[in-house]
Structure formats: structure tokens, C-alpha cells
């Protein structure tokens, strides 16, 4: 697997090696020992799978308790995936990193704990799978506003309607309002 850096050193794009022929393809998507040695020394406790239609924007979510690192990928369709650094004192605090994940490119995105995470579906539909380093804790989930001008995410929205959001995400908080994490490096 190849590691691609982003503008935020702790956020990584992983490009698996794909072996294909006329019969189809094979790729290894996760190996615990390799991930812990090369990306982050974490353990994954929960896997999730969601399906969404074009124009759905989920996020930007994080938990203040049972904080989660997430290793995300798309198995059908395409999304624009984003991580926002919420670690106060970090040299990249308030900055975002984003990438296109698709079934075709096979890429994965590592979003460490201490980051808000979200994605916009850019294909007709997309199935999104992710590994989490802690269990879902709905009581402590917070939404950072997807269009906060202080963060300035450049979502790939061209013409057409605004993204479809859940009620929770419509009421997301600004960067100045959300709880922060301590930067520990």
C-alpha cells in the first residue's frame, strides 16, 4: 500500500495495490500490523457501512467522548471526503484536507481522533465503509457546520441545489463554537 501525504501531516490517503485481469481484481484493504507500523498505532473496534444518494452531505461529525479515528473508503460510487483539524494548539488547527474516494480509485482516507469528518456524495449513489477506533457514542456527537467560512472547505458543488443535510447537520456549530481537542505532540 502506498501512503500519500495531505496538507495535514496526520491525515493520510492510502492507495492499495490492485491486482487485476480479465476475471476481475484483488486488493488488500487492511492489515493491522502494517497500518500500526506505517500510519497510526491504533486498534479498530467497530466497522460501519452507509449508503447515500447524490447530493447528500454527511458531517462534519466528531465525538467529544470515545473519540474516533476513522479509516474510510468507498465500495460503490464516489464521494468527496473531508477532515478538519480540531486539535487546539496544532499547527494545522482549523484547516481541512479532502480527497475524492471512489470504488474505481480504491483509495482510503485516514482521519485521526481529534478531527471532524464528513463527505459529499458526488455520484448517483455511494456506499461508504469505515473502521473506527472507538464505539459510536451518540450522546457526545457534535456537528461542525459544513460551510463554516472560517474553515472554508471547497466542496465540489457546481450549480444545482445545495447539499441535502440532516437536521443535526443543518444546525452544525461554527469552528469558534465547537468543543476542541488538545494537541498532544
C-alpha positions, 0 to 999 in steps of 0.5 A: 500500500502506498501512503500519500501525504495531505496538507495535514501531516496526520491525515493520510490517503492510502492507495492499495495495490490492485491486482487485476485481469480479465476475471476481475481484481484483488486488493488488500484493504487492511492489515493491522500490523502494517497500518500500526507500523506505517500510519497510526498505532491504533486498534479498530473496534467497530466497522460501519457501512452507509449508503447515500444518494447524490447530493447528500452531505454527511458531517462534519461529525466528531465525538467529544467522548470515545473519540474516533479515528476513522479509516474510510473508503468507498465500495460503490460510487464516489464521494468527496471526503473531508477532515478538519483539524480540531486539535487546539494548539496544532499547527494545522488547527482549523484547516481541512484536507479532502480527497475524492474516494471512489470504488474505481480509485480504491483509495482510503482516507485516514482521519485521526481522533481529534478531527471532524469528518464528513463527505459529499456524495458526488455520484448517483449513489455511494456506499461508504465503509469505515473502521473506527477506533472507538464505539459510536457514542451518540450522546457526545456527537457534535456537528461542525457546520459544513460551510463554516467560512472560517474553515472554508472547505471547497466542496465540489458543488457546481450549480444545482441545489445545495447539499441535502443535510440532516437536521443535526447537520443543518444546525452544525456549530461554527469552528469558534463554537465547537468543543476542541481537542488538545494537541498532544505532540 
